[in-house]
């Protein structure tokens, strides 16, 4: 399948070195540059975004916007959504790598009877999330749906294998 011009979207980030193990990154879509550093564990500065933070932020924000779109197209109302992403970096044969990423999604809904549909939409959004699909590391997806009427219901953790084509 050949993509038309309307189906292709380009995004660009420019990063540059500042000093030591720090730098700046800038996008045309945002008015301010982000100051970043290597993680303090690797000799970077405290108080700055790290590439690892930015990757996890990309995943959390992509999932959040993808779920909003899925819920909107399904005419599904919810009252709150919080996405927490945690990554584990371990020593690899060469350097370091993310060995695991856990995505914890907490969705608040108004009515208990919507829990099954909510879980289906949460899983659908994970499958559609562009950043999640771009990662080759195993991801554990852990959605939670809470109703203001009853106790919390949690879906069992689900490993997701990402296939590269």
PyMOL commands that set and color helices and strands:
alter all, ss='L'
color gray80, all
select helices_A, chain A and resi 5-7+40-42+51-73+112-128+130-134
alter helices_A, ss='H'
color red, helices_A
select strands_A, chain A and resi 13-19+22-27+34-37+80-91+96-109+139-147+153-154+158-160
alter strands_A, ss='S'
color yellow, strands_A
deselect
rebuild
show_as cartoon
